[in-house]
Amino acid sequence: MQAFAYHNSCIAIHGWGSHAFGGFKAHNDTYMWLRDSLAVDVPRLRVFIYGYASSPTADDSIAGVDDYADTFRRLLRSMRKGYQVGPL
């Protein structure tokens, strides 16, 4: 059985109209809690940030929440194909 370097995974998804990295840090600050605290405070935690182009006021976007959720689900399934044993 293969040993995994990580015991747990955290997938952070930014809010609607936000930014994948900027949504998890203070404006005009370099401190990003997922990177600078969570990954340090929780040993053997793997952190993923899922970003998507979202703008609740964009008239040129026809994608909705269901479309983004479906894309995310397909990406997770694709990532898991490489892992026969253990969690993502």
N, C-alpha and C positions, 0 to 999 in steps of 0.2 A: 504494500500500500504506500502511496506517495505521501510524503510529509509536506505540509503547506507552511509557508513562512507567515501567513496571515491566518488569524483565527476568525476574524469578522470583517465584513465589508460594510461600508456606509456609502450610499448613493445619495448625493445632495442634488436637488432639482430646484433651480431658482424660480421665483414667482413670475407671474404673467407680467410682461412689460419690463422685466428686469434683465440683468446681465449675468452670465454663468459665473464669472469670477467676482465682479463688482457687487453682486447681490449678497455676498457673504462677507463684506468688509464695509467699514465706515467710509463715507465720502472723503476724498483727499487724504487717505491714510493707507499705509502699506500693510498694516496688520490684517491678516485674513484668518479668522478663527478656525476654519477647517484645516488649513495648512499649519498654522502657527500654534494652535492649542490642541485641538481634537486629536490630530494624528500623533501628537507628542504625549498627551495625557492618557490615551487609551493604547496600551501596548499591543502590537501586532494587528492594528486596525488598518485596513486598506481603504482609502478614501477616493471615491470617484466623484467628479462634478459633471453633471449632464447639462449641457447648454443647448438651447434651441432659439431660433429667431422668433421672438414674440413681441408683438406690439399691438396692444388692444385698440389702437386708433389707426392702424395702417389700412388705408383703403385698397392697397394693391395686394394684400394678403388674403387668400381664400382659405388658408389652413385654419382649422379650429382645434380646440382642445383634443377632440377625438383623434385627429390626424397626428398631433404631437405624441399622444399616448401610444398610438399604434406604432409609430416610428421607434419610440423608446422601447416598447415591448420586443420589436424585431431585433433591435440592437442588443438587448440583453440576451435573447436566445442565441444570437450569433456569437456573442462573447462566451457563452456557456459551452458551446460545442467543443472548445479546447480543453474542458475540464471534465474528465470522466469520473473523478472521485472528488468529493468535497464541494463546498459552496463556491459561488461566484465571489 
